[in-house]
Amino acid sequence: LLAFVAFSAVASGVYLVNDMIDIDADRVHPRKRRRPIAAGTLPVVAAVPMAAALLGGGFLLAWFIAPLFAAALAVYLVVTSLYML
């Protein structure tokens, strides 16, 4: 259960970062323009600390579960970041 929470936090942080990176493209997309950051209901100034808290909290929890699990999450973060970019 804790591993699920840690992974969910990291994945949510990644999605926030992705939405911040793609904000201009999302604003003109028929469906993606309704996402909170693209729609302006979640300002970027609020999304940045939220993403940092989710990523940091997820990794901290993962480290306490098992350092190897935190390493696996780091690989997930690298792979998804490379995909985003």
Long-range contacts (C-beta under 8 A, 24 or more apart in sequence): 2-61, 2-65, 3-62, 3-65, 3-69, 5-58, 5-61, 6-58, 6-59, 6-61, 6-62, 6-65, 6-69, 6-73, 7-58, 7-62, 7-73, 7-76, 8-58, 9-54, 9-55, 9-57, 9-58, 9-61, 10-54, 10-55, 10-58, 10-59, 10-62, 10-73, 10-76, 10-77, 11-76, 12-54, 13-50, 13-51, 13-52, 13-53, 13-54, 13-55, 13-58, 14-55, 14-77, 14-80, 14-81, 14-84, 16-47, 16-50, 16-51, 16-54, 17-51, 17-81, 17-84, 18-80, 18-84, 19-47, 20-44, 20-47, 20-48, 20-51, 21-84, 21-85, 22-84
